[in-house]
Structure formats: C-alpha cells, structure tokens
Amino acid sequence: MRKILLFMLWMAGLSSFGQNRPLLYNVDDLPQSLLQNPGARIDFTKHLGIPFFSQIHFFAGSSGVTLHDIFDDSNSNVNEKVQRAMRKLTSNDFFSVNEQLEIFSIGGKVGQKAYVSGGIYQEFDVFAYFPKDPAVLAFEGNADYIGDNFHFSDVSFTGEVLTVYHAGLNYNVDGKLTVGGRLKLYSGIFNAESTNNTGTFRTDVTENGPNFYQHSIDNVNVTVNTSGYASLKNEENMTVDKAIRELLSRSFFGQNVGVGVDLGFSYRVSEQLAISGSVQDFGLMFHQKDTENSIYYGSYQTSGLEPLFPELNDNQRTIPYWEIFEEELDANLIDETTHNEYNTWRPMKFNAGFQFGTGKSILPCDYMISKKPRFMNLFGLLASGVVRPKGPTYGVTAYWDRKVNDNLRFRAAYGVDEFTMTKLGLMVTNRFKNFNVYLAVNDILGYTNLAKANSASLQLGMQFVFKNFEL
C-alpha cells in the first residue's frame, strides 16, 4: 500500500503547476470564462471544445517555503535546512495543488438572450496546512519546549479527485445586466480529509513527583476520513498498476456523488464601466461508499516508568513495565477504525471585479448587447478567493486587456496573493477562422527559477468558437 500512496503523491507532482484563474476571468472571447462566471458577457454564438484539450490547468503553491529552502547547495546539512524551514513556517501556512482537465465542452445561443452550455471536467485538489506543532515535536522532541502546548489542531488537510458534470445558462436581461447559473453533479473518485481536530500534548516539571517530568495528552480527537481508498488498501496483492486501473475505472462514474451550483452576474454601470461577481462550487459531496474513518481520541497523563527492584526467586518474572504502560495507553487513548458515512463541502470560490474600457473599437458588437461599443483596452481589478478549513485564501489582480484585432487578444496582469507579492501573468488568445487557442501563464518571475518560486500556474486550451450560426 505504500506504493499506492506514492503513486497518489506522484499524481500530485504531475499536477504541480489555485483554483482562481484571474487571467481568464471575464474574457468574452473564451467559453472557459463561463466556468468562472456563468453570468459573464460573451461575444460568441456557440462553441465546441476539443475533447481533453479545451482546458488543461495546473497549479501548485506553498505560502511559506520553497524547494530552494530545503535543497539549497550552500549548506549540505539537510537537517539544519529542514529545521530552519520549520521555524519559518506557521500553522497557517499551507500547500496547495490543483489540476483541472476539461473532457468535453459545448454551448450555443438559444433565442436572442440566452446561451446554454455544458460539459464534463475532471479535477484534482489537495490543500494542507503545515502541521507546525506535531512536526516540531516529531523532529526536535520536547526537551526545549517544557511547559509549552503542542496542538493537534494544526493537523488540517483536504484532498479529492472527482469528475464534474455541468450545465449552465447565461441570460442577458437587458442592455446592462447579464446573469447566469450552472448546476453541477459531482462524481467522487477519491477523498481524504482531516479537519477540526483537537487536543494538546504538554510536558511539565514536577520536582516533587515520582519523576522530574510529567507528560499530558489532553482531549485528543484526531479523525481522518477517506472514501475510495479502503477498497484499494484492503485488497490482497494490490499493486500500483492495479490501483491505477481501478482509479481510472472510476473516472466517469465514481462511487460517491454530490451536487453544487455556480452563480454570477455582469452589470454595465455606464458605457465604459462594468462590474461583475460570481460564486463557484457552492456544493456538498456525500461520501457513502467505500468509506473509512480512522479516529484517535482520549486523555492520558504519565510521569514515565518508575522501576522497582524486588527480590525475585527463579520462578518469578520481573515486573512487565512496558506491557503495563501499553495497556494504560490502550485504555486511555483509543485508536478506532469505522466505516461511517460523512459529508464534505466543496472548496467554494468567489470573484468580484470591475472593468473600465477605453478606445472604442470598430470590431463587431457584442451579439448580446446590440448597438453597444466594444473597447480596444480594458483595465480591470479582480478580487478572488477560495474557502478553506481555517478561512478563505485570497488574492487581488490588476490587469490590462488589449484586443489587437478581432482574432488576437492578450492580457497582462499583476497580482498579490498569499504566495507572492510579485505575481506577473500573461494570457494570449488567438482565433484562426473558427478555431481558437489560448495560453495563460501566471507568476512568470517564478518560471525563471522554479525551485525558488512559491507558486506556478499554467493554462492552455483549444476549441471551435463561432460568432454566427454557420459551420
């Protein structure tokens, strides 16, 4: 089973290039903008994605340390570098990996005001806070932390692989307001989560006690829930190849299901100024099959072993101190495995922004907004975030969007988030007749040295986009 876990970590490594994608937000030439804001303004009449290639998205980030902090060649002592990195990190620092692959996408205009779209995509998402106190206790021990509490609440992580089936409606209410919604059906492939843990470990000096120190574990309650993993772990002769085949067999119809919605709007305040906002993945996953719950709970105090040396004859055993100690631990700290159902919230995303246009274009007008101008230059500001177990992560992005002509467009962006204060991004999209391709790269400075980068993000895709009803 270690090989299976290594395979899952390897999958995370492949996905190591968040979930918020400011470079594609409200890009009216791209169908993918509807996945971020179902109420976005668009200027095409239908689209058809190239299966498995219409959107490929990779992201990874660390808010506290980089690979360079651990593997820097200037100091060969790895233990010192690990210890230095651990002291730098806090329990609110986190690691995030997200991958999204659009399997199928299609959409078309219905009537004069509505655009209907739908499709399927697969998503891999891992988010883990740094377990500061347990990591320090395991790596350094408690000798330098007498009288300090080590908190098990620092252990907090979520991870999932799922397939999403979705259908959305984009509706132009009038010349100013566009609204939209998207219904999602989640098909779970794998899930693991451990949040809301409690308990402390503490060592105190007890000069008048039986020993010099007393160790206390108070109100520990640590739970790790999984779905889609127990069957892999328990099956005899399970190999990595078998695990891969089993996970792939669940790609389209997993064992557990969920439901969610996206909501969004765009509003033209004036001819040049527009505001918009959206909420994505407001939904629940219901884990009912192939579940396993590993629970560790209880309280215990010990002053260590107090050896006694009674006179024994040849037929008498010495006192089994370790066996007695283990029995006391088992009686007070319970390690339990159950198979109960559980529910998880999807990591909800939110976006809010405004956009200001300059330089009226001679390009064709928005099909949804008759006799309204388009602008060659769009300047915008976007605030976005993702709801996580200890609170939302967030970022702010300012961008300049330039329409070179009716086919070519680019967006240059500068962002600030919890990973870096210098996130530079660039998006380019180009249409060859009805065939459209795009590429978006965020945190460009990080690509100059990925080992020193706190985050990296890459998106690319291709599809057929039509601005009339003719094929």
N, C-alpha and C positions, 0 to 999 in steps of 0.2 A: 504493500500500500504506500510505502514511501515513494516508490516510483510514480504512482498516480498523483501524489501531491506535488512531486517535482514537475510532472507534466503540466499540472494546472498553473504552477508558478512560471513554467516556460511559456504557456499561453499568455500570461500576464506580461512577460518580457516582450513577446511579439507585439503586444498592444501598447508598448511603452511610449508611444508618441502621443478642458473638462467638458465637460458636457456643454458648457456655454460656448457658442460659436459666434462671436461678435462680427467676424468678417463676412458672414453670410446673412446676418440679420437684416431683414427688410431690403434685400437685393431683389428688385422686382423682376429681373430677368431670369431668376433661378427658381425652379419648383421647390428646392430644398428650403427656401425661406419660409414656406408654408409649414414646415415641420417645427420651426421655432416660433412662428406667429401665424396661426391659422387665419388671422384677420389682416394679414399683410396686403398691401396694394400690389397687384401684379399686372403685367402688360402682355401676357400671352393667352392664347385661347385653348391650348391643350398641350400635354407633354406625355412622353413615354420614355421611361428610364431604360438604359441598357442593363439587363439583369446582372447583379453583383458588381456593377461598375458605376452606377449612377451616384453613389456616395460611399466613399471609403474614408473613415475618420479615425485618427489615432491621437491619443493624448496621454501624457504622464507628467506628474509633478510631485515635488517634495517641498514643503514650505520651510523646512529648517536646514537641511544639509544637502550636499551634492555628492556624487560619486568621487569627485576630486578630494573631498574632505577625508575620505576613507582610504583611497588608493593613491594619494599623492606620493611621488617617489622621493620627496625631500626628507622623509623620515621613514625608515624601514620598520619601525616598531608599530605593528598594526594595533596592538592592544592600547597603546597610548593614543593613537588616532581615533579609535572607537570610543575610548573614554572621553576624549575631548569633544567628540561629536555628541555623545550622550549628555554631557553637561551643557552643551549649547542648546539642545532641544528641550522643549517643554511638553507637557501633556496635551497642549492644544495644537502642537504641530502635527501635520498629517501627511500622508502619502496617498496619491490618487492615481488610478489608471482607468481609462475609459476607451473603449473601441466600439465603433458602430459601422455596420455593413448593411447597406440598402440592397435587399434581394430583388425587390420588384417595386416599380412605382409607375402610376398612371393617373391622368387627370384630364378634365375637359370642361369647357364652358357649357352651362345649361341655361337657356334663355338669355336675357340681356344683363342679368345682375348676379348670377350665381356661378361658382366654379366648384366642381366636385372632384376630389382627389382621394386616392387610396394607395395602399401598398403593404409591403412586408419588410421589416428590417430586423437584424439580429444585433443584440447589444451585450457587451461585457463591461461590468463596472465593479471596481474594487476601491474601497475607501477605508483607511485605517489611521487612527490617531496613534501617535507614538506612546507606548505604554511606559511612561517615564519611571515610575516607582518600581514596578516589577522588574524592569530592565536593569536599573541601578542595583537592586537587591541581588539579582542573579549574577551580575557581572562584578560588582565590587564587594558584595556582602554587607553586613550591618555594623561592622566594627567602628566605622566613622560616623554612624548615624544613630548613636544611642539617644533615646528619648524622642526620636522622630517617627512619625507615622508613614508607612508605605501604603498607598491607596490602591486597592484593586479596581477602583472605578476608572483608573487610567486605561484599563483594557477596554477598547471600544472599536469595533470594526464591522463592516458590511461588505458582502461580495455576492455577485449574482451573474448568471448567464441566462438570457431569455430571448425569445422571439416575440416580436410585436406585430400584430395585425391591426391596421388602422384605416379609418375612412373619415374624411373631413369635408366641411362645407365652408366656402369663402363667399360672403354675400355683401354686395355693395348696396347699402341702404339708400344713399343719395350721393350727391356730388362731393360730399365731405367725409362721410363715415362709412368705413368698411369693417364688418365684424366677421368672426369665424369661430368654428369649434371643430374638434376632432375627437372621435371615440376610439379607444384603444382596447384591444384584447391581448393580455399578456399570457404567453405560454412559457412556463418556467422550466429550465433545463437543470440548473444548479443554483443553490443558495446557501450561504453561510453568514451568520450574524451573531454578534455578542455585544449587547449594549445594556445600559442601566445596571451595570454590576456594582456591588457594594462590598465594604469590608476593609479592614486595615490590619497590618502587621506592625508590631512595635516591640522594641527591646528597652527595658528599663533597668537601672541599677538598683539592686535590693541588698544593701550591705548587711542587713540583719536577717536575710532569708537563708534558706538552705544552701543556695549558691549565690554568686555575686550578681548574676543577671536573671531577669525574668522575661520570657518571651510570650507575647499575647497575640492571638489571632481573634479579632472581634467581628462578629456579624458578617462573615464572609458569605457572599452569594454570587457566584460566577456561573453564568449559563452560556453555552454555545449551542445554537440551533442550526441544524443543517437539513436540507432537503435535496434529494437527488444524489446523495453521497453514500448513504448507508448500504445500499444495494451493491455499490462498487467495492466498498470496504469488506463486506461480509462474504462476497462470492469467492469460492475457492479457486486457486490458480489464476487469480486476476492479474493480468499483465497490462502494461501501458497500451499496447496495441488494442487489447480488448476494451480497455477503458475508453480509448479514443473512439472506437467504433460504437460503443454504447452511447457516449455523449452525442456523437454525430447523428445517431438514430433518433435522438430526441429533438433535433434542431427545429423541426416544424411543428411537432405535437408533443410538448413536454408533459410531465406528469401532474404539474400543478398550474393553476390558472389565476388570472387576476383581471381587473378592469380599471380603466383610467380615462381621463379626459384632458384635452388641451383647450384653452380659451384665449382669444386675443382680439385686438382691435387696432385700427389705424384711423386717425382723425386729422383732416386738413383744417388747421386753425385759420390759415389765410392761404393765399395763392402760393406763398413761398414756405410757410412754416407748417410742419406736421408733427404730431405726437403719436406714440404707439405704446402698446404694452401687451404682455402675454404671460400665461401660466402654462407650464408643460408638466405632464405626468403627475397630475393630481389623482392618485390611484392607489389601490391596495393589491397585494399578492396574497393568495390564500394557499398556504402550504399544508396539504392534507395527505399526500402520498410520499412514501419513501423518506419519512422524517426521522430525525434522531436528535435528542436533547441531552447534552452532557452537562450535568449540574454538580457543582461543588459548593457545599454550604456548611455552616456551623461556626462555633466559637471554641477556643481552647487556650489554656494557659499552662506554661511549664517553666520550671526552673532548671530543667535539664535532669540528667541522671545523677542520683546520689548513691554511689556504690557502697555496699556493706560487705564485710568480710567475715562472716560467721565461721565457726569451726565446723567442718563437714567430715563425715566418715566416707568410706569408699563407695557407699551405696547412695549417697546424696548428690543431687545436682546443684550446681551453682545457681544463683538467682537469675532467671532469664530476663534481664533488664530490657533488652531490645524488643523481645516479644511483648512484654508488658506495655512498653512505650507505644508500639504499633497498635495494640488493642485499644489503648486510650485514644490514639489519633482516630482510629476507625469508628470509635463510639461517639466522638465529638465532631469530627469533620467528615461529612458524608459525601462520598463520590457515587453519583447515581446516574444511570442512563435510562431514559424513557423514549417513547415514540409518540409524543403528543403532537397534535396539530398546532400551528401557530400562524400568525399573520404579520406581514411587514408592509410598511409604507414605501412606495417608490420614492426615490430622491427627487422631490419636486423642484423644478427650475422656474425662475421668474425673470422677466426682462421689462425694462421701462426705458424709453428713449425719446429724443426729439431730433428733428432733421430740418435743416434750412437750405433751400435751393437758391442758386444764383446762375445767371446766364441762361436765358430761355433758349431752348433748343428748337431746331426745325425738324426734329425727329417725329415720327408718328405719335399721336397722343395715346394715353392710357385707354385701352378699349373699355375699361370700366368707367372712366371719367371723361365723358365727352366734352370737347372744347376746353379742356384744361391743359395748361402747358406742362412740359417736362423741362428739367433743368440739366445743363451740362455738368454743373458742380453741385454736389450735395455735401454739406457739413453737418455732422451729427455727433451726438453724445449718447452713450448707452450704458446703463447700469444693469448688471445681471448677477445672478447668484443661484446657488443650489442649497436646499435644505438638507443638513446633515445631523447626525445624532446629538452633537453638542452645540448646534446652532448653524446658521447659514454661512457658507463661504461666498465671497462676493468679489466683484471686480468692476472697474469703470473704464470705458474705452471711448476715446475721441477719434473720429475718422474723417477723411476726405475721400469722397466717392466721385470719380471722374468718368463720364461717358464720352469716350473718344469719338465714337460714331455709333450707328445703330447696331453694330455687331460686337465691338470691342469696348470693354469696361474694366476699370481697376479700382481698388480701394486700398488706401494706405491708412494705417491705424497706429495709435499709441495708447497703450493700456497700462493700468496699475491694478494689481490684484495681490492676493496673499502669497504668491510665489515670487514676484519680482516687481520692482518699481520702474522697470525699463522694458516693457513688452512692446516690441515693434512688430507689426504684422502687415502682410501684403496679400491681396486677393486679385486674381485676374480671371476674367471670363470672356470667352470669345465664341461667336456663333458663325459656323460655316453653312450658309443657307439655313437649314432647319436643324443642323447638328451642333450641339453646344458642348463645350468642355470648360472646366474651371479648375483652378488650383488656388488653395489658400494655405499660407504658412504663417503661424504666429510665433512670437518670440524669436525673431530672426537672429538677434545677437547671440542667443543660446546655441544656434547651429554652428557658430564659429568654433565652439568647444563644448560639445555635448556633456563632457564629464563635469564641467563647471556650471552647467545650466540647471536652474531649479525646475524648469518645465519645458516641454516641447509639444507642439501640436501641428498636425498635418491633415489637410482635407483635399480630396480630389474627386472628380466625377465627370460623367458624360451622359447625355441624354438627347432625345429629339424634342425640340421646343418649337411650337407652331404659333404664329400670330394671326392665323386665319383658319378656316375650316378645310382648306385644301391640303391633301397629302402630296 
